[in-house]
Amino acid sequence: MSDCIFCKIINGEIPSATIYEDEEFKAILDRFPANEGHVLILPKQHSANIFDIDPQQAGRLFVLATKIAREMKNILGFEHLNVMQNNGTVAGQTVFHFHLHLIPRYENDGITIAYHPMDLTDAQIEDMRKKLEMS
């Protein structure tokens, strides 16, 4: 897409700190990271979000994410990692090109990624389970 910043990065129109690239994916350091070593994995084929990406490609992306995360841990020495992927503005998506965040975490790093848990009854949980049950 001509107006997508990640497509422009993938096409080389905008420079990036690339740490990995193959015919299907490009992994770059986030320009505005949550923490040092924050990596973004970008599929080269444009999909807006998880609802649009090819499921097989998403699977290959996660295989790559596992490989990159392990290498990051070996090199940077962290013990903890956030794996994040946002879909839609309410969920925090700001660039509408599917991408996966790998965010190294360290004790007392000051980063808060949180939600406020709901206290549901067993009946509410069962109602939702029935709605979402897949065959």
N, C-alpha and C positions, 0 to 999 in steps of 0.2 A: 504494500500500500504506500502510495507516494507521500502521505503525510504522517506516517508512523515513524517515530524516532528510533524504535528498535529495528525496523526494516532498513532505515538509513544506516544504522550501525552495522547491521549484517552485510549490507551492500558496500560498506567501506566509505560511504559519503560523510560519515561522522566518525572520528577516531575513537578507539576504545582500548582499554587495557585487557587484551584478550589473553586468557590463560589456556584455552582449549578451543579447537575448531575441527569439525569434520564436515562431511557433505550435508549433514542434517541439523547440526546444532553448533551454537557458538556460546562459550562461557566467558563472561567478562567480570572484571571487578566493578562493583556498583560505584558510580561517580559520586553518589551522596549516601555513603554506607551507614547502616545502623551500628556497625562495629568494624574494626580493622579486619580485612580479609573477607568482607561480605561479597559473595559471588552471585551473579545472575546467570541462569541457564536459559538461553533463548532458542526456540526452534526456528529454523530458517524459513519454514513455511508459515506464513501469517495465519494465525487463528486468534480471535479476540480473547477467548477465555476457555475454561475447562469444558464448557458446553459445546464449543465449536471444534476443539482439537480432536484429531483422529485418535481413537483409543490405543491403537498399536503404537503410534508415535509417542503418546504420553507414557506408555510402558517403557519404551526405549529411553525416553528422557529420564525416567526414574532410575533405570539401570546406570545411566551416565552420572546422575546425581549421587548415587551411592559410591561410585568410583571416585568422583571429585571430592566428596565429603571425607572419605578415608584418607585421601592424599593430603587434603587440607589439614586434617587432624595430625597426621604424621609430621608435617612441616611446621605448623603453627603451634602445636602442643596443647590445644584446648581439649577439654573433656566433654563439653556440651555444645549443642548446635540446634538452632531453630531452622526448620524447613518450612517455608511459607509460600503460599500461592493464593492471591486474592482475585476475586471475580466480581466485578461491578463496583460502582462508586461507594455504595453503602458498606461493602466489604473492604474498602480501602484501595481498590485498584485505581491507579492513576495513569498507567500506560496500557492501552487496550490491545496488547499483543501478549499472548500467553507467555508467562515466564515464571521460573521457580527461583526463590531466594534461598541461599544457604548462608546463615548468619552465625559465625563463631560466637560462643558465649564463654565468659570468664566470670569467676566469683567476683561479686561486687562491681560489675561493669556498668551499673546504673541503667541498664536497658530494662524497660518494662513492656512486655507484650502480654496483655491480660484481657480477660473478659470476666463478667460477673456471673458466676454459676447460678442457674435456676434451681430451686428446691421443688422438684416435681413429685407428685404422689405416684405410687405403683400403678394406679389406674391410668393416670396421664401417660406414663411411660408405655403401658400396654396399648393404649389407644394409638399412640404414635407408631409403635412397633407394627400394629396391624395395618396402618396406612402405608408404611414403607416396606412391608414384607415383600420380598421378591421371590419369584419361583424359578 
